[in-house]
Amino acid sequence: MADNKMHMQTNRNVVLTENPPFPKNMVLEVTNACNHQCYFCGNRHQRRKRVMADKKLFFSIIDQAIDLDVKEMGFYLGGEPFLNKDLEYYVGHAWRHGEGIPYIYVTSNGALATIDRVRACAENGMKSLKFSINGGTRDTYKRIHGCDDFETVKKNLTDISDAVKRGELKLATYITFVTCNWNKNEVEGFKREFGPLVDQLIVGEVNMQSGANVARDEMQIDEEHEVDHAKWHVRCCLTAFM
């Protein structure tokens, strides 16, 4: 579906040194607010005030990142990026018509990722979009996400997939599905239904989220298994709030 050149995230080099260079990949949080309350997500337990990113600070960070030759930038972290109505402008500022950050990506729960919003982000330089969908049925989805948005997310994803297949939208698409005791029996059915809609569907087990997931012990499938975080690349994560 997508051009292989857009899959830059799979080609990162790990640098192990006492004085590492500035990271080539950064994640910026455009908001810490979220429209979902996923049971295994630490967002619902945060004590920070829920706000949108400060534009002046955000643009300054992006400009500095470009000067430092950052190659990848993700607009997400603890909140839902599409809650920020200026998301496409942040993407555009980072991309600068190909003269800024080469690879810009977003992770979303998908409920607000309508085809119009996604198209606007893609036209401004977003190269990939990853949906976080953690239920194979409407009931399980509602139980885990805390919102009855299963059909809305499915429609948004289908609209995007159709636009990509028609050649109207140049965008790499992904889904992550976090398995837990509540949805472990729905994985194969989910793959069959949603897999054809995206470039890649990634399944992983619930983890501690660096201690933020207080429900992990309740949700974990295998109590003896712990996620190997060493396989994930270290990212430079910044929150641009006042």
N, C-alpha and C positions, 0 to 999 in steps of 0.2 A: 504493500500500500504506500509506504513512504520511501523517499529517496534514501539510500544507504548513507549518504553523506550527512544526513540529519541525525544519525545515531552516534553522536560524538561521546555520549556518556559511557559507552562500553569500551572506549579506547583510552582510558586514563592510565597514567604512569604513577606508581607509588614511589615516593622519594623518602628514604629513611636517612636522616642526617640530624646532627645536633643543631644545625643552623639551616633549617629548611627555607626554600624560596617562598615567596608569597603564593598562596594557593591559586590554582588556575580555575577552581570552581568555587562559587559563592552562592549562599542561599540568603535571600532577603525576605523578611516578613512584612508584607504590606498591611496586614492586620492580625491581631491576636484574637479577634472575635470569630465565632463560628456559629453557623446556623444549625449545626447538628450537635448532638451530645453523645458521641460514640462511647459505649460502656467501657471499652478498654483504652480510651484516649485520655491523656493527662490534661487536655485542654479544659475539661469540665471542672477540674479541681484547682485551676490556677487562681492566684490571688491578685494578679495584675489587673488594673482597670482595662476594660476592653475598648480599644481605640483604633483609629486608622493611623497609618504611618504619617510622620511629619514630612511634607513634600520637600521642603528646603533641605532637610537633613538627608532624605532619601536620595534626591538628585545628586547631592554632594558625594555620597557614598558611591553611587554609580559612576560618577565622573572620575573619582579616584581609582576605582576598580579598573576602568578602561585604561587609565594612565599606567597602571601596574600590570597591564597585559593579561587581565583575567579573560579566560576563554569561554567559560560557561557560567550562567547565572540563573538560579531558580527563584521564582517568586512564590514562596509558600513557606510554611514552617509549622507553627502551632494552630493557626487559624485558617479560615476559608478565604482564599485570595479574591474570589469573585464577589465577595461582599464589598470590596473596595471598588467603587464606581470608576476610579481612575486607573485601574489595572492596565488597560491597553495603552495608556499614555506613559506609564512607567516602563512597559515593555518597549515602546517606541523610543523612549529616551535612551534606553540601554542599547538598543539595536542600531540606531542612527543610520538607517538605510544601508546597513552592511558595513558601516565604518566604526561600529562599536563592539559590543559583545557578539561573537559569532553564533553561539548556541544559547537560546533562552528557553526555559521550560517552566511549566506550571503543574502543580499537583492540586487536585480539587476533589471534593466529594461529588461534584457533578450536578447538584440540584439547581445551581444558578448558572451553570455553563451552557447557556442556550446557544444555538447555532449563530445568532447575531453577535453575541459577546465573544464567542470563540473566533469567529471570522474576523472581528475587529482586532483581536490580539494577534492572530496569525498574519494579518496584513501589516501589523506594526512590528513583526519580527519574531513572534513566538514560534519555535520550531517543533516543540512536542508538548503534549498534554497527557497527564496521567490521571485516570479516575480511580478513586478509592471506593470500592464497592465491596461490602463485607457480609452480604447475605444473598443466598440463591433464591429466596422466595420473599414475597412482600412481608409476611409475618416475621420472619427471621430478621430481615433487614430493619424493620421498624423496631424490633427488640434491641438490636445492636446499635443502630444509629440514633435511636431516640426520636426519629422523625419518619413520617409515612411518605417518603419521597421516592420509593422504589420505581414506580412507573414514570415519574418525572425524569429521573436520572436515565432510565432506559431509553426514553424518547429523545433526550438530549444526545445521548451517545449514538443512537441510531441515526439521528439527523446529521451528526458530524461524520459518521462512517459513510453515509450515502453521499455527502458532499465530497469527501475524499475520493471515493470510488469514481465519482463523475469527473474528477479532475478539477473541481471548483475550489478545493481547499488543499493546500500543500502543508501537511501536518503529520507528524508521527504521533501515534496514539497508543496508550498503554492502559492496563488495568492492574491494580494490586488488590488481592483478596487475602485478608488476614484470617487465618483459620483459628478457631477456638472450639470449645466444647459445644457451643450453640449452633455452629454452622458446618462442622466437620463432615457431616453426611451429605452436604449439598455441593461439594467441590466439583465433582465430575459433571453434574447437571449444569452447574454454573459455567464451566468451561465450554460445554457444548452450545449453550445459549449465547454466551457473551464473547467467547473466543473469536468467532468470525468477524466481530465488529472492530477489532483493533489489531495492531501490529504484533503485540505481545501481551500475554496475560501471565502475571507473576503471582504465585501463591506462596505465602510464608506464614509462620506461626506467630501468635501473639507473643510479645516480649515485654520487658520491664519499662521501656522508654526512658532509660537512664534513671529509673526510680519513680517516674511520674505516674506509672500505671499501677494504681493500688489494687486493681481488680485482676491483676495478672494471675495470681495463684488460683483464683476461682475459675478463670477462663482457660488456663493452659491445658493443652491436650495431654502432654507427656510431662509429668513432674520431674522426670530425670533428665529431660532435654533442655538445654539452654541455647539460645541463638548465638551463633559465632559472629560476634561483631567485628572480628578482625578482617572478615572478608569485605567489609564496607569501607569505602574510602573516607578519610577525614575531610570534612567540609569546613569552610570558613562561614560561620553563621552569624548574621548581624540582625539586630532588631532596631529599626529606625523610628523610634518614638521620641517624643519630647520628654 
